[in-house]
Amino acid sequence: MEWRNIYKGFLMGISDLIPGVSGGTIAFLLGIYDRLLTSINGIFSKDWKKHIGFLFPLALGMGVTILLFSRVIKFLLANYFAPTQFFFIGLIIGILPFMAKQANIKTTFKAKHYVVLLIVGILLAMTGFIAPAESAVITSLTPKTTVVLFLSGWAASTAMLLPGISGSFVLLLLGMYSTAIAALSDFNIPIIIVIGLGVVLGFVISSKVIHYLLSTHATLTFSIIIGLIVGSVFVIYPGIPESGTPFVMSGVSLIMGLLVSNLFSPPVPGTKNN
């Protein structure tokens, strides 16, 4: 078991609680994105023990963090919304130089790749203007709510694997975010299990698609991923805080996010070719 992955799961778990912040972005920041996709794909292979050894500590860290910190994140977003968002903006901006080096954009990107990057970034940024769906908090299961929650978990897990798209934001758009946070805060086990099953199945299927695209169309896929990361900054941007303490706290949070991103960004071992 690669127990050092617990802290990586901890960081990914915290990010997945924030609407607009992607666990996939944090995985890239930590340099484990490719390994994450490979391990999820390899669960049903003959090397499943090796992949479980990588994934289990990661999942444990994510699961414990999501269960324990859902109330903390809820408190921070309610009382320190702007500083919290600016911290994650710092993380996201800080990862862009690493992404540019990993994609080797100076030599691999052509005009079409920059166009794709721009279009994807704009389209994601536009989702920030979409009003979240309002829905009553689901506290008990019926055949209908079971299907809805399962599919919502599936959609959220696909977003979690895509840097720049937040699983929490997808749940917010679907009107299921309040239900998910309430279930975590109140330990509503049936709701958690149904959403969790959708997340697991979504991880397995979506990882295969993303892994295939990175293997066969690396440069185009990187242009999409970088576009998603850039667009996510506009999604979570809370506006310029009022002067005084909120402004100072937000500035400090932004700098801290940049520093943390620089601290965790791994060296790029090689370059990607199209």
N, C-alpha and C positions, 0 to 999 in steps of 0.2 A: 504493500500500500504506500502510495506517495502522499504521506500525511502532511507534507508542506503545502499541499494544495488546499488545505482547510482555510488558510488565510486568504487565498485567492478566491475561494468560494464565498468567503465572508464579504469581500469587496464587491463581487458580482451580485450577491444577494441584496446588499444595500442599494446598489444602482437599480436593480429591478423593482424596487419599491417606489422609485421616483418616476412619475409620469414624464416621459420625454428623454429619459436616460436609459441607454441600452446596456444590458449585460454583455452583449457582443462587443461593444466598444471597450469595456473594461478587459475583456478577454484579449483583445488586440493590444491594449495597453500593457498587459502582463506578459505578452508574447506567447500565449497558449492557444490562440484561436485555431490555428491549423491542427494542433494536437487535439483540441476539443472536438472538432468535426471528425477527425480520423477515429477517435476513441468511440464516439457515439455510433459511427458507421460500423465499427469493429466489434460491437457487443455480441453480435450473433455469429462471429467468425471463430476459427479454431484458437485464435489468440485472445479470446474473450477475457481471460483472467488478467492479462496485462492491461487491457483497456478498463476493466472494472477497477483495477488498482489505481488508475489515474482518475476515474470519474467518481468513485465512491467518496473519497475525502472532499472532492470539489462539491459534490451534491450535498454532503453532510454540512459543509460550511455554509452553503447557500440556504439550505433548509433551516438550520438553527438560526441563522441571521434573520431570515424572513419572518420566522415565528417570534423571535425575541425583540426585533427592532421595528416591527410594523407600527407599534404604538409610538416609538421614538420618532420615526419618520413622520408619522401623522402629526405629532406635536411640533416638530421643526417646520413642517409645511404650513401649519396653522399659525405659528407664532413668529417664525423667522423665514418666511417664504423666500424673499429676495436673496438673502445671504446663502441659503441652501442651494438655490438655483444657480447663483453665480459661482459657487464652489464647483458644481458639476460642469458649468460652462468652461471653467478653467481646465478641468480634466479633459474635456472634449477638444478644446483648442490645443492643448499641450500634446495630444496624440497625433495631430496632423503632420508634424515633421517626420515622426516615425513612420507613419503610413506612406508618406511621399517617398521615403527612402526604401521601404519594403517593396513598394510598387515600382520603384526605379523610374519615376515618371519622366525624368529628364531624357531618357533614351527610349522608353517604350511608348509613352503617350503621344498620340497624334491628335490632329484637330478634332476628329470625331469623338475621341475619348474625353476631351475637355467639354465638348458640347453635351455629351451624355452626363458628365459630372454636373454641369450647370443645370440641365433640365431636371435631373433627379433631386438636386438640392432645392430648386425652386418648388417642385411639386411637394416635397416633404415640408418645406417651410410653410406652404399654403395650408397644410393641415392644422397649423396653429390657429387659423381663423375659423375652423370648424367647431361649432358648438357641441360639447360633449352630450351624449345621449343621457337623458334623465330617466332613471329607473329606480323603483323601490328596492330596498335591500332585501335580498332573498335569504330567508333564514331556515327554510325547510324545503325538502325535495319533493317534486312531483315529476311525472314522466316528462312534461314539457320543460320544466326548469332544469332537469338533469341533462337533457340534450343541449339546451342553451348554454349551460355552464361548461359542459364538456367541450363544445365547439369553441367557446370563448377561450378556454385554456389552450386549445390547439392553436388558435389564431395568435394568442399572446406568446406562445413558445416559439412560433415562427419569427415573430418580431424580436424576441430575445436573442436569437442567433444572428440577426442582421444588425451589424453595427449602425447606430444612428436611429434605429426604430425601437421604441420602448414597448415592452410587453405591457407595462402598466398603462401607457398611453393608449394602446389598442383596447385594453379593458375599459378605459375611460370613454373612448369613442363608442364602444358597444354598450355602455351603461352598466358594466359589471364591476367596475373598479371599487365602488363602495361596498358591494357584496363581498368581494375578495378580501378587502382590508378588514371588514367587520368579521368575516369568518376567521381570519388569522388572529385578530385581536381577541376574539371571544373563544378561540379554539373550537370552532364548529366543525368537528371532524368530518361528517358526511359531505359538507360543501367543499372542504379542503380536498378530500379524496377525489371527488368528481372532477374538479378543476385540475387537480394534480395528474389524473389519468390522461386528460386531454393534453396537458403540457408534455408528458412523457411521450405520447404517440406523436405529437407534433415535432418534438425534438428529433426523433428517429427518422421520420420521413423528410423533414425540412433539411436536416444535416446532409442527407444524401444528395439532395438537389444542389445545395450550396457547394458541397465538396466537388461535385461534378463540374460545376461552372468554374471554380477556381483551378481545376485541373486542365480544363479544355479551353477556357477563354479567360485566362488570368488577368490580362490587362483591362479588358472590358469590365470584368467583375470588380476589379479594384477601382475603376472609375465610378462604378455604381456605389460601391461601399464608401468611398471618400465623399461622394455627393450626399449620401445619407448622413454621414457624420457632420458635414458642413450644414446641411439643412436642419439637423437636430438642434443646433445652437439657436436658431431662430424660433424653433418650437418651444424651447424652455426659457427663452429670454423673458424676464419678468418686467422689463422696462427699467428706466433709470430711477433708482430709489430717491426718496426725498432727502434733502440735505440733513446733516446731523449724523446721529448714531447709525441709522439704517444704511446711509451712504458709505460710511467708513467701514462698517461690518461687511458690506457687500464687496467693497474693494479688497479688503483683507481676505475674504473668502475666495475671490477670484485668483488672487496671487497664490494662496495656499493650494488651490486646485492645480494651477500651473506647476507649482513646485512638486506636488505629489505625482503628477503626470510625468514630469521629468525624472523623478526618483525611480519610478517603476518601469519606465520605458526601457525594454531590453535592447542590446546592440543588434543591429541587423546583420545576420550571418551571411547573407548573400543577396542576390537580386533576382527579381522575377522576370521571366521572359514570356512574350506572347506566344 
